[in-house]
Amino acid sequence: MAVTPSRSGAARKGQGGRVGGNRAAAAAGAGKKKLEWTGVRYRPWGRWAAEISVPRTRARLWIGTFDNAIQAALAYDAAMFCFYGAHLPRSRKFNFPAAPRPDVPEHVRVELTVANIKAIAEKYGRSLAGHYTPPPVRPAAAPLVAAAAGDAAGAGATATTDHGNMSDMADDVVTNADCLLSLSLDDIAAVMALLLG
């Protein structure tokens, strides 16, 4: 079966019964692949593994190995959904909150076995990865740093930011979005003429 009981801390650190453990291999692989996704690990032979803790037990469910990290992260999310549903406990999070979830009705989801969850998660990770592109990760502080650098580079002015009137900025954003997304009746007629003519 794919569920393995958790080992003690000493065994996880490579000290479980062997002199020296496997520290050299761990140190050689450390830092090569830094991941931001939960439940995903890079394997030394170039594949990605997904694994999740089984709720209310000390066991871990080995979901499988995948060709890329996105497949493994999506499989982890599917297993997380199968265990907890759409509303996760505070200590848990989806890797891709905006991704669609497996189509499993709630009355079926609560009756799934660990083997069923493994099969659903593995299939979901492999099938959705080709159709789902995760949103780009933008650092939140980058615009503020660039704005502060631009202000400081100006004619000797001190870098101050006016946070008091955020409604003007919100109005600008809404106005720009409205211009981009709205079409007049003439524009719609022109598009229809192109499509039909």
Buried (B, 14 or more C-beta within 10 A) or exposed (E): EBEEEEEEEEEEEBBEEEEEBEEEEEEEBEEEBEBEBBBBBBEEEEBBBBBBBBEEEEBBBBBBBBEEBBBBBBBBBBBBBBBBEEEBEEEEEBBBEEBEBBEBEEEEBEEBEBEBBBBBBBBBBBBBBEEBEBEEEEEEEEEEEEEBEEEEEEEEEEEEEEEEEEEEEEEEEEEEEEEEEEEEEEEEEEEEEEEEE
